[in-house]
Amino acid sequence: MNNKMKHPSTPVDAAAPTVLMADVAQRSGNVATFADPDKPMKRFWVHGWKQPGDWLEWVVESPSAQRVEVSVLTKGATAISLTWPSGKLQAELPPNDYQRTMIGSLLLPAGRSTLRAVLTSLPGKELEFRSVELMPEAAKSDFQKRAASLRSDTRWLRDAKYGAMFQWGSWGYPEHGPAKPWPSMIDDFDVEKFARMVDEDFGAGYVLWSITWRGSKFSAPLKSVERIVPGQTCSRDLIGDLAKALNKRGIKLMLYYHPGHEDRKWWTANWVSNDEKTKFFAQWCEVVPEIGTRYGDQLAGWFFDDGMVYYPAPFERLAKAAKAGYPQRLLSFNEWILPLTTEFQDVQFGEGFRGDSKTPIGGDGIYASGPMKGQQSHGMIMVDGPDWGIWQPETVITPMLSPGEALQIVRPMMERGQVLTLNLNMYEDGSISPQSRKVMETVRKEIRHR
């Protein structure tokens, strides 16, 4: 039994990659969509691809005859074929985790064509299949030049060696008792005390601060946000205050940005469906540039979570919007366990990444090959828990990393030009766990020698 296609056809772009998602393909009966029923906006992959003859099928429409380079995003070793009206590609997929594999090129005729991917050998275990990407060969060089022209120099991040991350915001709580009403916690936050801690105790080269996460109330007066959902901002410009306090100490500020599906009011105002993201991207391209323009070079980077929600996306447009006000601002979209989300970014998001040997000792930490080719190697790990931030009352901060374990991660990463962000839980009043402070002080003494 086959599933019903959600779209009769997908237009093929003549200037950029066209993504064919596996979850909307027609498919044979063994193949099923892997999904999170609580978060349907996250698009994962199809699984159950384990019998020779299992297939996925898409209908595409090309404006003219064009040759396209074909890549597949998959996990698992097997052989597949891709057929179209006038030809066939065959490829062996290597036994690695999720990766992007270029399997060849095909000549698409003008008008409609049906592409069918077929499993041609028995894999060791079922194959996971996320998407097919079609890159027009005539446009590839120009596309790559455009991506390269938007890349930013990551040298300052590499020189910083490590930084501190805080998922602190409207969702927060004190160590005991109820949370303050919005926006009292923002109004009362002691920026100078926080900046001194990050500088003198942590020795952090940068701060990665969540402007949204478990909620989408923004700690700055932003017109675009108020237009979309009134009441989601505040009069104090906490982000600006943080940037000034940190920058005067030589510490750069970057922002973490969650797409918003944890905030029902915000999400309802921005999201239509996985198949209709025009409104989401249009409003994103109002909010993000306003923030970037407001802070200019005081905002050194953006880390956008949930690449599972974005992809496929107009990433070139998003990158230009995110660099508004400061073209050298660093960008990253969370790839999770998947390969690079887009070439229009600069830094590996690296959730849970603790370093690897894929960049040479003494090098610049930029991957020369592999799933993250061209990206600055970067990891983001938790110093404590139980989550990345405090969003429930009476939360007890629990250690997850000892001082010695932190050094065992930081040292080899530094040798290879790789960068580490250490995330700490912080209560409403800006206080942290004494054990976590000790971890950061140990790292500071070892790395900064002060």
C-alpha positions as CSV (number, residue, x, y, z in Angstrom):
1,M,0.0,0.0,0.0
2,N,1.4,3.4,-0.9
3,N,1.0,6.7,1.0
4,K,-0.7,9.6,-0.7
5,M,1.6,12.4,-2.0
6,K,1.1,15.7,-0.3
7,H,2.1,17.6,-3.5
8,P,1.5,16.7,-7.1
9,S,5.0,17.9,-8.0
10,T,8.0,19.8,-6.8
11,P,9.5,22.7,-8.9
12,V,13.2,22.3,-9.6
13,D,15.2,25.4,-9.0
14,A,17.6,26.5,-11.7
15,A,19.9,28.5,-9.4
16,A,20.0,26.6,-6.0
17,P,19.5,23.1,-4.6
18,T,16.0,21.6,-4.7
19,V,15.3,19.4,-1.7
20,L,13.0,16.3,-2.0
21,M,12.0,15.2,1.5
22,A,11.5,11.5,2.0
23,D,8.5,12.0,4.4
24,V,6.4,13.4,1.5
25,A,7.4,10.8,-1.1
26,Q,5.2,8.1,-2.4
27,R,6.7,4.9,-1.0
28,S,6.4,1.1,-0.8
29,G,4.5,-0.4,2.1
30,N,7.5,-1.3,4.3
31,V,8.7,2.3,4.5
32,A,7.3,4.5,7.3
33,T,8.0,8.1,8.5
34,F,9.9,8.6,11.8
35,A,8.3,11.5,13.6
36,D,7.9,13.0,17.1
37,P,4.1,13.1,17.6
38,D,4.6,15.9,20.2
39,K,6.6,18.0,17.8
40,P,5.3,17.4,14.3
41,M,7.1,20.5,13.0
42,K,10.4,18.6,13.3
43,R,11.0,16.7,10.1
44,F,13.1,13.6,10.5
45,W,13.4,10.7,8.0
46,V,11.8,7.6,6.7
47,H,12.8,4.2,8.1
48,G,11.9,0.6,7.5
49,W,13.9,0.7,4.2
50,K,15.3,-2.9,4.6
51,Q,14.1,-5.1,1.8
52,P,15.5,-5.0,-1.8
53,G,12.8,-3.4,-4.0
54,D,11.6,-0.9,-1.3
55,W,11.2,2.4,-3.0
56,L,10.6,6.2,-2.6
57,E,9.2,8.3,-5.5
58,W,8.8,12.0,-6.2
59,V,7.3,14.0,-9.1
60,V,9.4,17.0,-10.1
61,E,8.9,19.8,-12.6
62,S,11.9,21.4,-14.3
63,P,11.5,24.8,-16.1
64,S,13.9,23.6,-18.8
65,A,16.1,20.7,-19.6
66,Q,19.0,20.8,-17.1
67,R,21.7,18.5,-15.7
68,V,21.5,18.2,-11.9
69,E,24.0,16.7,-9.4
70,V,22.2,14.3,-7.1
71,S,23.0,13.9,-3.4
72,V,21.2,11.8,-0.8
73,L,21.1,12.3,3.0
74,T,21.0,8.8,4.5
75,K,22.3,6.6,7.4
76,G,23.3,3.0,6.8
77,A,25.3,1.0,4.3
78,T,23.6,-0.4,1.2
79,A,23.2,0.0,-2.5
80,I,20.5,2.1,-4.1
81,S,19.4,3.1,-7.6
82,L,17.7,6.3,-8.7
83,T,15.7,6.1,-11.9
84,W,14.1,8.8,-14.1
85,P,12.4,8.7,-17.5
86,S,15.7,8.5,-19.5
87,G,18.3,7.0,-17.2
88,K,19.5,5.4,-14.0
89,L,22.1,6.0,-11.3
90,Q,23.4,3.3,-9.1
91,A,25.4,4.0,-5.9
92,E,26.9,2.3,-2.9
93,L,26.2,4.1,0.4
94,P,29.1,3.7,3.0
95,P,28.5,2.4,6.5
96,N,28.6,5.7,8.4
97,D,26.2,7.8,10.5
98,Y,24.1,10.4,8.7
99,Q,25.9,11.9,5.8
100,R,25.4,13.6,2.4
101,T,26.5,11.4,-0.5
102,M,26.8,12.6,-4.0
103,I,25.7,9.7,-6.2
104,G,26.1,11.2,-9.7
105,S,24.2,13.5,-12.1
106,L,21.2,13.1,-14.3
107,L,19.6,15.1,-17.2
108,L,16.2,16.3,-16.3
109,P,13.9,17.0,-19.2
110,A,11.7,20.1,-19.3
111,G,8.4,19.6,-17.6
112,R,7.4,16.7,-15.3
113,S,9.5,13.7,-14.4
114,T,9.2,10.9,-11.8
115,L,12.3,10.1,-9.7
116,R,12.3,6.8,-8.0
117,A,14.9,5.7,-5.4
118,V,15.1,1.9,-5.0
119,L,16.9,-0.3,-2.5
120,T,18.9,-2.8,-4.5
121,S,20.8,-4.8,-1.8
122,L,20.0,-6.1,1.6
123,P,21.5,-3.7,4.2
124,G,23.0,-4.9,7.5
125,K,20.1,-3.0,9.2
126,E,17.3,-0.8,7.9
127,L,18.4,2.3,6.0
128,E,17.2,5.7,7.2
129,F,16.6,8.2,4.3
130,R,16.0,11.9,4.8
131,S,16.1,13.6,1.5
132,V,17.4,14.0,-2.1
133,E,19.1,17.2,-3.1
134,L,19.2,18.3,-6.7
135,M,21.9,20.8,-7.6
136,P,21.8,22.3,-11.1
137,E,25.3,21.8,-12.5
138,A,25.3,25.0,-14.5
139,A,24.5,27.0,-11.3
140,K,26.8,25.1,-8.8
141,S,29.9,27.3,-9.2
142,D,27.9,30.5,-8.7
143,F,26.0,29.1,-5.8
144,Q,29.2,28.1,-4.0
145,K,30.7,31.6,-4.7
146,R,27.6,33.2,-3.1
147,A,27.9,31.0,-0.1
148,A,31.6,31.7,0.2
149,S,31.0,35.4,-0.1
150,L,28.7,35.3,3.0
151,R,31.1,33.3,5.1
152,S,32.7,35.1,8.1
153,D,36.2,34.8,9.6
154,T,36.0,32.4,12.6
155,R,39.5,33.3,13.8
156,W,38.3,35.3,16.8
157,L,36.1,32.3,17.9
158,R,39.0,30.0,17.6
159,D,41.3,32.4,19.6
160,A,38.6,32.6,22.3
161,K,39.1,28.8,22.9
162,Y,36.0,28.4,25.0
163,G,32.9,30.3,26.1
164,A,29.9,30.1,28.5
165,M,26.3,29.5,27.5
166,F,23.1,30.4,29.5
167,Q,19.6,29.4,28.6
168,W,18.1,32.0,30.9
169,G,15.0,34.0,30.1
170,S,11.2,34.5,30.7
171,W,10.9,30.8,31.4
172,G,13.2,30.9,34.5
173,Y,12.7,30.3,38.2
174,P,14.5,31.2,41.4
175,E,16.1,28.4,43.5
176,H,13.0,28.4,45.6
177,G,9.5,29.8,45.3
178,P,7.5,31.2,42.4
179,A,8.9,33.0,39.3
180,K,8.6,36.8,39.0
181,P,6.0,38.1,36.7
182,W,7.1,39.2,33.2
183,P,9.2,41.3,32.8
184,S,10.4,41.7,36.4
185,M,13.2,39.2,36.1
186,I,14.5,41.1,33.1
187,D,14.3,44.5,34.9
188,D,16.0,43.1,38.0
189,F,18.9,41.2,36.4
190,D,22.3,42.5,37.5
191,V,24.3,42.7,34.3
192,E,27.5,44.0,35.9
193,K,27.6,41.2,38.4
194,F,27.0,38.6,35.6
195,A,29.7,40.1,33.4
196,R,32.3,40.1,36.3
197,M,31.5,36.4,36.9
198,V,32.0,35.5,33.3
199,D,35.2,37.4,33.1
200,E,36.9,37.0,36.4
201,D,35.6,33.6,37.5
202,F,35.2,31.8,34.1
203,G,37.7,33.5,31.9
204,A,35.2,32.9,29.0
205,G,36.1,34.4,25.6
206,Y,32.4,34.8,24.7
207,V,28.9,34.3,26.0
208,L,26.2,32.5,24.1
209,W,22.9,33.8,25.5
210,S,19.4,32.5,24.8
211,I,17.1,35.2,23.5
212,T,14.4,32.6,23.2
213,W,14.1,28.9,24.3
214,R,11.2,27.5,26.4
215,G,9.4,30.7,25.7
216,S,9.5,33.5,23.1
217,K,9.3,36.6,25.2
218,F,12.1,38.9,24.0
219,S,14.3,40.8,26.5
220,A,14.4,43.9,24.3
221,P,12.0,46.4,22.9
222,L,11.5,45.0,19.3
223,K,8.9,46.5,17.0
224,S,8.7,43.4,14.7
225,V,8.0,41.1,17.6
226,E,5.3,43.5,19.0
227,R,3.7,43.6,15.6
228,I,3.5,39.8,15.4
229,V,2.4,39.2,19.0
230,P,1.8,42.2,21.3
231,G,3.2,41.9,24.8
232,Q,6.1,39.6,23.9
233,T,8.8,42.3,24.6
234,C,9.8,44.6,27.4
235,S,11.1,48.1,27.8
236,R,14.5,47.2,29.1
237,D,17.1,46.4,26.5
238,L,18.8,43.6,28.4
239,I,20.6,42.3,25.3
240,G,22.1,45.7,24.7
241,D,23.1,46.0,28.4
242,L,24.7,42.6,28.3
243,A,26.6,43.4,25.0
244,K,28.0,46.6,26.5
245,A,29.0,45.0,29.8
246,L,30.7,42.1,28.1
247,N,32.3,43.9,25.2
248,K,34.0,46.4,27.5
249,R,35.7,43.4,29.1
250,G,36.8,42.0,25.7
251,I,34.1,39.3,25.8
252,K,31.9,38.9,22.7
253,L,28.2,38.2,22.8
254,M,26.4,35.7,20.6
255,L,22.7,34.8,20.7
256,Y,20.9,31.5,20.7
257,Y,17.5,31.6,18.9
258,H,14.8,29.0,19.2
259,P,12.2,28.9,16.4
260,G,9.4,29.2,18.9
261,H,7.4,26.0,19.1
262,E,7.7,25.9,22.9
263,D,5.5,29.1,23.0
264,R,2.0,28.4,21.8
265,K,1.0,32.0,21.3
266,W,4.2,32.8,19.4
267,W,4.1,29.6,17.3
268,T,0.5,30.0,16.3
269,A,1.3,33.5,15.0
270,N,4.2,32.3,13.0
271,W,3.6,28.8,11.8
272,V,1.2,27.3,9.2
273,S,2.5,23.8,8.4
274,N,5.6,21.9,7.3
275,D,4.4,22.3,3.7
276,E,3.8,26.0,4.0
277,K,6.6,27.9,5.8
278,T,6.3,31.2,3.8
279,K,4.9,33.1,6.8
280,F,7.4,31.6,9.2
281,F,10.4,32.7,7.1
282,A,8.9,36.1,6.2
283,Q,8.4,37.0,9.9
284,W,11.7,35.5,10.9
285,C,13.2,37.8,8.3
286,E,11.6,40.8,10.1
287,V,12.6,39.8,13.7
288,V,16.2,38.6,13.2
289,P,17.4,41.6,11.1
290,E,15.9,44.0,13.5
291,I,17.9,42.4,16.3
292,G,21.1,42.3,14.2
293,T,20.7,45.9,13.1
294,R,20.0,47.1,16.6
295,Y,23.2,45.7,18.0
296,G,25.5,45.8,15.0
297,D,29.0,44.6,15.7
298,Q,28.2,44.1,19.4
299,L,26.4,41.0,18.3
300,A,29.1,38.6,17.2
301,G,27.0,35.5,16.2
302,W,23.8,33.7,15.9
303,F,23.1,30.0,16.9
304,F,19.8,28.9,15.4
305,D,18.3,25.8,17.0
306,D,16.2,23.1,15.4
307,G,17.5,22.8,11.9
308,M,15.0,20.0,11.8
309,V,12.3,22.7,11.6
310,Y,14.1,24.9,9.1
311,Y,15.3,22.4,6.5
312,P,14.5,22.7,3.7
313,A,14.7,26.5,3.8
314,P,15.8,29.6,1.7
315,F,19.1,29.6,3.6
316,E,20.7,32.2,1.5
317,R,17.9,34.7,2.3
318,L,18.1,33.7,6.0
319,A,21.9,34.2,6.1
320,K,21.6,37.7,4.6
321,A,18.9,38.6,7.1
322,A,20.9,37.2,10.0
323,K,24.0,39.2,9.1
324,A,22.1,42.5,8.8
325,G,24.0,45.2,10.7
326,Y,27.3,43.3,10.8
327,P,28.4,41.2,7.8
328,Q,31.1,39.4,9.8
329,R,28.6,38.0,12.3
330,L,29.0,34.2,12.7
331,L,26.0,31.9,11.9
332,S,25.1,28.3,12.8
333,F,22.0,26.2,12.3
334,N,21.7,23.1,14.6
335,E,22.5,20.0,12.5
336,W,21.9,17.7,15.5
337,I,23.1,14.2,14.3
338,L,22.7,15.1,10.6
339,P,25.3,16.5,8.2
340,L,25.7,20.3,7.6
341,T,22.3,21.9,7.3
342,T,23.4,24.6,4.9
343,E,26.5,26.0,3.3
344,F,25.3,29.5,4.3
345,Q,26.7,29.3,7.8
346,D,30.1,29.4,9.5
347,V,30.3,27.3,12.6
348,Q,29.3,23.7,13.5
349,F,26.5,24.0,16.0
350,G,27.8,20.9,17.8
351,E,25.1,20.0,20.4
352,G,26.8,17.4,22.6
353,F,30.0,17.4,20.5
354,R,33.2,16.9,22.6
355,G,35.8,17.1,19.9
356,D,37.3,14.7,17.4
357,S,40.5,14.0,15.5
358,K,39.2,15.2,12.1
359,T,41.1,18.5,12.2
360,P,44.9,18.3,12.6
361,I,46.9,19.3,15.7
362,G,48.1,22.8,15.3
363,G,45.5,23.5,12.6
364,D,42.7,26.1,12.4
365,G,39.9,23.7,13.4
366,I,38.1,24.0,10.0
367,Y,36.9,20.7,8.5
368,A,38.6,20.0,5.2
369,S,36.2,17.1,4.4
370,G,33.3,15.1,5.8
371,P,29.7,15.9,6.9
372,M,30.8,19.4,8.2
373,K,33.2,20.4,5.5
374,G,34.2,24.1,5.6
375,Q,32.8,24.7,9.1
376,Q,34.7,25.8,12.2
377,S,34.7,22.8,14.5
378,H,32.7,23.7,17.7
379,G,31.0,21.8,20.5
380,M,28.3,22.7,22.9
381,I,28.0,20.6,26.1
382,M,26.3,20.7,29.5
383,V,28.3,21.4,32.7
384,D,25.2,20.7,34.8
385,G,21.6,19.7,34.5
386,P,18.9,18.4,34.6
387,D,18.3,20.4,31.4
388,W,20.0,23.1,29.4
389,G,18.2,25.8,31.4
390,I,15.9,26.1,34.5
391,W,12.2,26.2,33.5
392,Q,10.5,24.5,36.4
393,P,10.0,25.5,40.0
394,E,12.3,24.0,42.8
395,T,14.9,22.8,40.3
396,V,18.0,21.5,41.9
397,I,21.1,22.1,39.7
398,T,22.9,18.7,39.3
399,P,26.6,18.4,38.3
400,M,27.3,16.7,35.0
401,L,30.9,17.5,34.5
402,S,33.8,17.5,37.0
403,P,36.7,20.0,36.7
404,G,39.0,17.2,35.5
405,E,36.5,16.0,32.9
406,A,36.1,19.5,31.6
407,L,39.9,19.8,31.1
408,Q,40.1,16.4,29.4
409,I,37.7,17.8,26.8
410,V,39.0,21.4,26.4
411,R,42.7,20.6,26.1
412,P,42.6,18.2,23.0
413,M,40.0,20.4,21.3
414,M,42.3,23.5,21.7
415,E,45.2,21.5,20.2
416,R,43.2,21.0,17.0
417,G,41.8,24.5,16.8
418,Q,38.3,23.4,18.0
419,V,36.1,25.5,20.2
420,L,34.0,24.5,23.2
421,T,30.9,26.2,24.6
422,L,30.1,25.2,28.2
423,N,26.4,25.5,29.2
424,L,25.5,26.4,32.8
425,N,22.1,26.5,34.6
426,M,21.4,29.9,36.2
427,Y,18.6,30.8,38.6
428,E,16.4,33.9,38.2
429,D,18.7,36.0,40.3
430,G,21.8,35.2,38.3
431,S,23.2,32.6,40.8
432,I,24.8,29.3,39.7
433,S,25.9,26.1,41.3
434,P,29.1,26.2,43.4
435,Q,30.2,23.0,41.7
436,S,29.7,24.5,38.2
437,R,31.6,27.6,39.3
438,K,34.5,25.4,40.3
439,V,34.5,23.7,36.9
440,M,34.8,27.1,35.1
441,E,37.4,28.4,37.5
442,T,39.5,25.3,36.9
443,V,39.3,25.7,33.2
444,R,40.2,29.4,33.5
445,K,43.3,28.7,35.5
446,E,44.4,26.0,33.2
447,I,43.7,27.8,29.9
448,R,44.0,31.5,30.8
449,H,46.7,31.0,33.4
450,R,45.0,33.5,35.7
